[in-house]
Amino acid sequence: MACYSACTSPANLAKDASLPLGPRSSTEFSLGLPAGSQAEVDDLLELVEVAGGTLTAPAHMRPFGVYSGYFTDPDGHLFEIARDSNS
Protein backbone atom coordinates (compact mmCIF):
# COMPACT_ATOMS: atom_id res chain seq x y z
CA MET A 1 0.00 0.00 0.00
CA ALA A 2 1.36 3.40 -0.96
CA CYS A 3 0.94 6.61 1.01
CA TYR A 4 0.23 10.02 -0.40
CA SER A 5 0.38 13.53 0.91
CA ALA A 6 -1.39 16.70 -0.11
CA CYS A 7 -0.78 20.25 1.02
CA THR A 8 -3.81 21.99 2.41
CA SER A 9 -4.44 24.71 4.92
CA PRO A 10 -4.82 23.73 8.58
CA ALA A 11 -8.39 25.09 8.55
CA ASN A 12 -9.36 22.90 5.56
CA LEU A 13 -7.73 19.83 7.10
CA ALA A 14 -9.55 20.36 10.39
CA LYS A 15 -12.86 20.80 8.54
CA ASP A 16 -12.34 17.68 6.36
CA ALA A 17 -11.39 15.56 9.38
CA SER A 18 -14.23 16.93 11.55
CA LEU A 19 -11.74 18.09 14.17
CA PRO A 20 -11.42 21.47 15.88
CA LEU A 21 -8.73 23.76 14.55
CA GLY A 22 -5.89 23.59 17.06
CA PRO A 23 -2.84 25.72 17.69
CA ARG A 24 -0.10 25.77 15.04
CA SER A 25 2.33 22.87 15.35
CA SER A 26 5.02 21.12 13.37
CA THR A 27 2.85 17.99 13.24
CA GLU A 28 -0.29 19.39 11.64
CA PHE A 29 -0.65 17.07 8.67
CA SER A 30 -2.38 13.83 7.77
CA LEU A 31 -1.12 10.71 6.07
CA GLY A 32 -3.25 9.47 3.21
CA LEU A 33 -3.69 5.78 2.46
CA PRO A 34 -5.13 4.95 -0.96
CA ALA A 35 -7.75 2.22 -1.30
CA GLY A 36 -8.76 0.24 -4.36
CA SER A 37 -12.50 0.75 -3.95
CA GLN A 38 -15.12 2.44 -1.81
CA ALA A 39 -15.79 -0.93 -0.14
CA GLU A 40 -12.09 -1.17 0.78
CA VAL A 41 -12.25 2.30 2.37
CA ASP A 42 -15.20 1.14 4.50
CA ASP A 43 -13.52 -2.18 5.39
CA LEU A 44 -10.26 -0.51 6.41
CA LEU A 45 -12.04 2.07 8.56
CA GLU A 46 -13.87 -0.77 10.35
CA LEU A 47 -10.51 -2.47 11.01
CA VAL A 48 -9.11 0.80 12.34
CA GLU A 49 -11.86 1.02 14.96
CA VAL A 50 -11.39 -2.63 15.99
CA ALA A 51 -7.65 -1.98 16.36
CA GLY A 52 -8.20 1.02 18.65
CA GLY A 53 -8.27 3.93 16.23
CA THR A 54 -10.89 6.67 16.45
CA LEU A 55 -12.99 7.57 13.43
CA THR A 56 -13.10 11.38 13.20
CA ALA A 57 -14.94 11.72 9.88
CA PRO A 58 -16.91 8.81 8.41
CA ALA A 59 -16.30 7.87 4.81
CA HIS A 60 -18.33 9.83 2.28
CA MET A 61 -18.09 11.07 -1.29
CA ARG A 62 -16.49 14.47 -1.44
CA PRO A 63 -17.55 17.03 -4.11
CA PHE A 64 -14.33 16.49 -6.07
CA GLY A 65 -14.87 12.73 -6.56
CA VAL A 66 -12.86 11.28 -3.68
CA TYR A 67 -14.52 8.83 -1.26
CA SER A 68 -12.67 9.04 2.05
CA GLY A 69 -12.79 9.00 5.82
CA TYR A 70 -10.41 10.16 8.55
CA PHE A 71 -9.21 8.52 11.74
CA THR A 72 -6.65 9.03 14.48
CA ASP A 73 -4.43 6.32 15.87
CA PRO A 74 -4.06 5.83 19.65
CA ASP A 75 -1.17 8.35 19.64
CA GLY A 76 -3.34 11.01 17.97
CA HIS A 77 -1.82 10.91 14.47
CA LEU A 78 -4.33 11.77 11.74
CA PHE A 79 -4.86 9.50 8.71
CA GLU A 80 -7.17 9.54 5.70
CA ILE A 81 -8.18 6.43 3.76
CA ALA A 82 -9.32 7.42 0.29
CA ARG A 83 -10.46 6.14 -3.08
CA ASP A 84 -10.14 8.62 -5.94
CA SER A 85 -12.88 7.83 -8.48
CA ASN A 86 -11.19 10.25 -10.91
CA SER A 87 -8.18 8.01 -11.45
C-alpha positions as CSV (number, residue, x, y, z in Angstrom):
1,M,0.0,0.0,0.0
2,A,1.4,3.4,-1.0
3,C,0.9,6.6,1.0
4,Y,0.2,10.0,-0.4
5,S,0.4,13.5,0.9
6,A,-1.4,16.7,-0.1
7,C,-0.8,20.3,1.0
8,T,-3.8,22.0,2.4
9,S,-4.4,24.7,4.9
10,P,-4.8,23.7,8.6
11,A,-8.4,25.1,8.5
12,N,-9.4,22.9,5.6
13,L,-7.7,19.8,7.1
14,A,-9.6,20.4,10.4
15,K,-12.9,20.8,8.5
16,D,-12.3,17.7,6.4
17,A,-11.4,15.6,9.4
18,S,-14.2,16.9,11.6
19,L,-11.7,18.1,14.2
20,P,-11.4,21.5,15.9
21,L,-8.7,23.8,14.6
22,G,-5.9,23.6,17.1
23,P,-2.8,25.7,17.7
24,R,-0.1,25.8,15.0
25,S,2.3,22.9,15.4
26,S,5.0,21.1,13.4
27,T,2.9,18.0,13.2
28,E,-0.3,19.4,11.6
29,F,-0.7,17.1,8.7
30,S,-2.4,13.8,7.8
31,L,-1.1,10.7,6.1
32,G,-3.3,9.5,3.2
33,L,-3.7,5.8,2.5
34,P,-5.1,4.9,-1.0
35,A,-7.8,2.2,-1.3
36,G,-8.8,0.2,-4.4
37,S,-12.5,0.8,-4.0
38,Q,-15.1,2.4,-1.8
39,A,-15.8,-0.9,-0.1
40,E,-12.1,-1.2,0.8
41,V,-12.2,2.3,2.4
42,D,-15.2,1.1,4.5
43,D,-13.5,-2.2,5.4
44,L,-10.3,-0.5,6.4
45,L,-12.0,2.1,8.6
46,E,-13.9,-0.8,10.4
47,L,-10.5,-2.5,11.0
48,V,-9.1,0.8,12.3
49,E,-11.9,1.0,15.0
50,V,-11.4,-2.6,16.0
51,A,-7.6,-2.0,16.4
52,G,-8.2,1.0,18.7
53,G,-8.3,3.9,16.2
54,T,-10.9,6.7,16.5
55,L,-13.0,7.6,13.4
56,T,-13.1,11.4,13.2
57,A,-14.9,11.7,9.9
58,P,-16.9,8.8,8.4
59,A,-16.3,7.9,4.8
60,H,-18.3,9.8,2.3
61,M,-18.1,11.1,-1.3
62,R,-16.5,14.5,-1.4
63,P,-17.5,17.0,-4.1
64,F,-14.3,16.5,-6.1
65,G,-14.9,12.7,-6.6
66,V,-12.9,11.3,-3.7
67,Y,-14.5,8.8,-1.3
68,S,-12.7,9.0,2.0
69,G,-12.8,9.0,5.8
70,Y,-10.4,10.2,8.6
71,F,-9.2,8.5,11.7
72,T,-6.7,9.0,14.5
73,D,-4.4,6.3,15.9
74,P,-4.1,5.8,19.7
75,D,-1.2,8.3,19.6
76,G,-3.3,11.0,18.0
77,H,-1.8,10.9,14.5
78,L,-4.3,11.8,11.7
79,F,-4.9,9.5,8.7
80,E,-7.2,9.5,5.7
81,I,-8.2,6.4,3.8
82,A,-9.3,7.4,0.3
83,R,-10.5,6.1,-3.1
84,D,-10.1,8.6,-5.9
85,S,-12.9,7.8,-8.5
86,N,-11.2,10.3,-10.9
87,S,-8.2,8.0,-11.5
